[in-house]
């Protein structure tokens, strides 16, 4: 069962208040680690701009402090996931308390934006790439004309020179051998134009060098988001507790359903106290 829990009995009220306080404390504690600073960055055209970013190492240090300061909890370590430019940094901690099994999730979701470092190499490499592109385009025109002549001669030799394009495509669709042979002819033309092959190799090298000059900028929103908004890919900070019943401590078999109305106040207070201890740790590591 995940807090906040629907219901108005003693267990629901106590746990909901305690977990909401943890959420607020988590947001307050993590904020200094995601404070944005202005940094210079370079765009692909060499323009220098200012972009906001936070220090990812500070964020990771925060999660480490959190995990190792919570005594009695099993720390998962810092975990990461990535979907395109959306990144997630999080950890989970678990603990058994009497007949309850608690799991708490602390996470943050943020965007990663790529810029170039401010370096004259970026401009120089971009200029070289433009020259390579111009050379390749010029050679490509010659290659195309040469390939067209070669293919036309080959089709004429096979008796296909008078076919319309539609009928020729049908023949090629039905005859894989024909397609392979024509492709081989085209490859022969490409091999004759060493300048084109060299340009393609050089372009790949330049792009690899440019890639080494990329740097990541991190952006998020210092707001609480729930699990659903986390799954929808929104920026923000997430914290939630899952509470289960330990049905068998030896086998660790658990059950997610809790009949909260039947849970005694003494057990509720003890569980609430465990959640409160998490809040206290968050206040300590805030400074």
C-alpha positions, 0 to 999 in steps of 0.5 A: 500500500502506497502512502498517501493512503485513502481512508480516515481511520487512525492508521491512515491519518497518522501515516499520511501526516508522517509521510507528507512531512517526509516529502516536504523535508526531502524537497527542502533537503535536496534543494541546495544540491540542485541550485542552478548556476550560469555557465558559458556554453557554445552552440554548433555555430560557434555562438557563445551563450549562457545556460543554467545547470546544477552540479550533478556530483553534489546531487549524487553526494546528497543521495549518498549521505541520505543512504548512509545516514539512515541507520537500520535501513537497507540502502539500494545505492544510487540508481540511474535511468535514462529515456532520451534526454530525461534522466532519473537519479534515485535510491530506495531504502527498505526496513522491517518493523515488526510485521511491517515491511517498509520501502521508501523511494527518493528520486529526482527527474531532470533533463540533460541538455548538450552544449559544446564547451567554449573552445575554438576547436569547435569552430575549427572543426565545424569549418573543416566539416563544411569543406568536407561537405562541399567536397563530398557534394561535388564528388557525389555529383560526378559519382551519380553521373558515372553510376547512371551511365554504368547502370544504363549500360547494364540495363541495356545489356539485359534488354531493360532499357526500354522499360518504363520506371514502373515496370523496371521497379516491378522487375527489380522487386521480383528479382533480388539477384538483379538488385544485388548485381546493380548494387555491386555496379554502383559500389564499383563506381564509388570505389573509383572515387577515392576522394569521396571515400576519404571525405567520408572517413574524414567526416567521421573523424571530425564528428568524433572529435566534436563529440568529445567537446560536448558537455552536459547541462542539467535542468530540473524543477524544485517541486514535488511530483507524485508517482504518476507525474514521474512516470509521465516524464515531468521534471521534479522531486519524488518521494513515497512510501510503500508499506506491506505486511510481512506474512512470513519472516522466514520466506519474506513473503509479503502482502500489499493489502492492509486492512488499516482499520484493524491495525492497532494504534500501538503498531501504527505509532511505532510505524509512524515513529519510523517514518518520523526518524526519516524526516529527522535525518533529512533535516540533519543532512540539509545543512 
